[in-house]
Amino acid sequence: SSVDDIERHLYAALAESTEEEAILESYHPGLEVNGLLVARGGEVTVVTLSDRRRPPGRGFGVALAHVYPSTLFGDPLEEIERVGRSTVHALGLRDGIAYPQVLWGEDGVARLIEVAARIPAGQMDLVGRYGVGVDLVEIGLRQALGEPVPDELVEPRMQQPMAISFLTAEPGPLPTGKLVRVSGLERVRAFPGVVEAELYLQEGETIRPVQVDGDRRGYVIAVADTNVEALERAEAAAGLIDTLTDADIFLALHRQERAAWGGECGEPECIADMLLAERRRTAAAARSALDRVLRRESKESPALLLPLATTRSARDDEPAG
């Protein structure tokens, strides 16, 4: 927030830029709302306004859930709708689908984050389908072919509270690590209120912490009498996915070994051992192809995720952690 802090990060950004240019942005806390709007002959219809839930930290730009209708109401929601409509008119979009994303700040100001003139990805079109019964794909095809789009295709046919919960690592239900086994999709689809669910995981791939949209490995869509209940159902159903990673196997063997020695896992020494092993495994995975060909180690020596050695050493006489 200080000038010195900005200067330090500016030099770091310039060092990563091929054009030696950087963009200065400001962070505004608040609730992000996605809009689905349709323009026909310059007239704009608001199809849905839904909350875009995001995690804190490095993955703050990734949507973890979509919730319809928005939890905002009254003047804030009216202001977001006004910003969305004004954006479409400012762009001169007369016929097409618009996807404005507006942040309602904690300071009571609506700020346009971005806007796209297209059918949005990330299952956003399903908010229109399950929330109000509007098929954006049909509308988009008709407009692309120059065919008329009647009112009955654009006007909401219903008002169904719904939510989409994405399958991610923390704060989602998935663990991090190399996936050994995954199951449970049928249980998810059978959960009360769930109308659609998909899983993109494959055994052998690595589940990473949430940083980019590609870290989302599936989704669950649920409906209910309220938007809050729909989100609770979607998140509960997502928790029914059963996964096993190499880290889970390591932890199980680690605990088994500690129990055999009369100790308990969870004490600081055990946690430190596991964190060190994870750091080394991550460093090994980050080695470049050239490093591997030349058998050149990275700064962190790689280590396999294996249980602690069973041979006794001087450390074995220390209290178990």
N, C-alpha and C positions, 0 to 999 in steps of 0.2 A: 504493500500500500504506500510505502515511502518512495521518494524519488530514487534513492540508492537501490532499493529493491527492484524497481522498474529497470534501472540501468543495468543491473546485474543480469536479469533475465533477458533483456534486450540483446546483450552480447551473446548469450547462449543461443538465442533464437537465430541471430544472424549467422552464427557459426554453422547452423544446420541448413541454412537456406542457400540454394544454388544460385539464386539471383541477388543474394545479399540484401534481401528485403524482409521486413517483418510487419505484422499487423498488430496493433495495440487494441486489445479488447477489454471490456470491463465485465465483471461478474455481478449479476443481480439475483439475489435469492427470491424464490417465488414458485408459483405453480404454473407449469406449462400446459397449455390447452391446444389441442389439435382441431383444426376446422376442416370439414369436408363441404365444399361449396361448388355449385354448378352454375355456370353462366350460359344464358340462352338469349341471343340477340341483345346483349348488354344488360339484361336483367339477371340479378344474382339471387339464387336460392340457397339458404343455409340448410344443409342436410343434417349434419351432426356437429356438436361441440363436445369433445371428450377430453378427460384428463390424461396426460402423459406422465406416468410415474417413472422417476429416474433414481439411480443409486447415488450415494455420495462418493467422493474420491475420484480416481482417474477415469472411471467409467461413467462420469456424470452425464455424458451426452447420449447414453444408450437407454432406450425405453425398456423398462422391466415389465410394465403393464399399461394397458389402455383401459380406461373406465368410462362407461357411458350410462347415464348422462353425466356431465361434469358435476363435481361436488360444489362448484361455484354457483351462485344464483343472484338474482336481483341486479343491481347496478354493475358489479364486476362482470357478470356474464354478458350483459347488454353492451358494455364497453368493448369486450373482446369481439363480439359479433360485429360491432361498428368498425373496428380496426380491420377485421377480415374482409368485410364488404368494401371498405375504402381501398384496401390493398388491391383487390381484383379490378376495381375501376381505375386505379392509378396505373396498373399494368396495361390497361387497354384490352383486357381479355373479354371478348364479346361472346365467344362460344367455346366452352371448354370446362374442364374440371380443375379447381384450384385447391391447394392444400396449404393454407397459412398456419404457421405455428406461432402462437402468441403467448408471451409470458406475463402473467398477472403478478407484479412484484409486491413484496411486502410493504412497499411504500405507496401502494394504491395506484400504480401506473401500469397501463398495458403497453408492452413493448413487442413489436414484431421481431421474431427471431429469424425466421426465414419463410419463404413461400415457393411453392413449385406448381407449375401449370401441367399437372399430370395426375393419373391415378396413383396414389401413394403406395409404397411398398410396406413391408413389415406388418402385413395382415391388417392394415388400416382400412382397406376396402371392406373387410368383414365387419367392421364397426357399423358401416352403413347397412350391410345386409342383415345382420342379426339385431341391430338396434332399432332401425326404422323401416326395414324391408325395402331399401333402395339398392338397386344393382348398378354400381358405378361402371362396371365393365360394359354392360349393355349400353349405358348412356354414352360412354366413351367411343364405342364402336359406331353407334349411330351418328355421332358428331363427326367422326373421322370419315364416314361415308357420305356426309352431307345430307343425311336423312333428318327429318324433324324429330324432336324429342318432346312428346306430349307431357302435360302436367302430371298425369298419373304415374309416370316413371320417375319423377323428381320429388314430388311431394311425399313426405313420410306417411307410410301406411299404418304404422303402429308406433308405440313407444315402449320398448322392451329394455329394461335395465340389463346390462351385460358387462363383462370384463374379459380381457385377454391377459393371461399371465404367461410370461416367457420363461422357458427353462434355461437357467443360467447357474453358474457357480455362485458362491456367496455374494449378495444376500439371498440368492435363489436356492433351490433344494439340491443342486448338483454338487458333488465334491470336485476338487481339482486333482489332476493326475492322469496317468495313462489308463484308459478304460479297459477293463478285463471282461466285464459282463454287464448287460443292461436288460431289463425286463419291466413289465408292469403297465404297458400302454393300454391294454384291454381293461385293466382295473380303473385306469384314469377315465377312459371313455364311458365306463359304466357308473361313474360317480354321479350323484344327484345334481341335476342342473347343467351338466357338461353336454355341449352340443357339437363340439369338434375338438380334436386334439391330434397333434402330429409330433413326431420325434425324429431328429436329424442325427442322432448319435450312432456311431459305428464302433464295434469293438476294435481296439488297437489305437484309436485316436486319442489325443490328449485334450482334456478339458482344462481350459485356462481361466484365470480370473476375468471378470467382466471389464473390458476396456473398449471394445468396438462391437458394432452390431453383429459381426460374424461370430461372436462369443455366445450368442443365443442359439441354443441347440434344440429348440422345439417350442411349442406353445399349447396352452389349454384355453378354450373359450367356454365360459359358463354364463347362464342367465339366471335371474332370480327376481323377486319382487322389488328389490332395491339395488342400487349400484354397489353399495357397500357389501351386501350379502353376496352379490355376484362375484365380487373380487375375492371374498373369503372362500367361496366354493372353488374358484379357479386355482387359488393358491393351495388349498387343501388337496385338491385332486393332483396338482403337480407334485406334491410330496409323496404320491404313491409310486412314482418311478423308482425302481430298485436298481442301484448301480453298485459296482465293485471296481475299485481302482487298485493300481499297484501300491499306492500309499495306504489304502485300507489293509491290504495284505501285510505290508510292513508293520503297521501299527498292531495288528492282531498277533503277529509273531513276537513283536516286541513285548507286548503285554503278557503273552504266554510265557516268555522267557523270564520276565521279571517275577511273575507269580511262582514259577518253578524255583526261583532263588529266594523266595520268601519276601519279595518286595512288592511295591505297588507302583503302577505307572500313573503319571499325572503330576509327580513331584518335579521341582524345577530342573533337576539333573536330566530326567527323562525327556522333558520338553526340549531342553537345550540340545540333547542328542538328536532328536527328530528334526529340529530346525536346521541343525548343521548338515544332516544328511540331505534334507530337501534343498538347501542352498547349493550343495555340491552337485546334486542331480540336475538342478536348473542350469548351473554353469556348464555341465557336460553337454546338455542339450543345446546350449548356445554356441558351442564351438563351430567355427566355420568349416566348410568342406575342405579348404586348404589345410587347416589345422589337423583335421582327421587324416588326410592323406599323408601328411608329413609326421603324423603321430606327435604333434606339438600340443602341449597342454595349455589350457587357458589359465588365467591367474588363480582361479579356484580349482584345486585338484578334484577331478570327478570321482564320485563314489557311487557304487550300486546301492539301491534301496534293499538292503538285506538285514536280517536280524543281527543283533550284536553278537560278536564272536563268543563261542561257548568255551573256548580254552581259557584257563585262568591266567591272570597276570597280576602285577602289583596292584592294579586298580580294583581287582576283584575283592580285595580285603576292605575296600571302602564301603560305607553304607550304600545300599541300593537306592536309586532315585526313582 
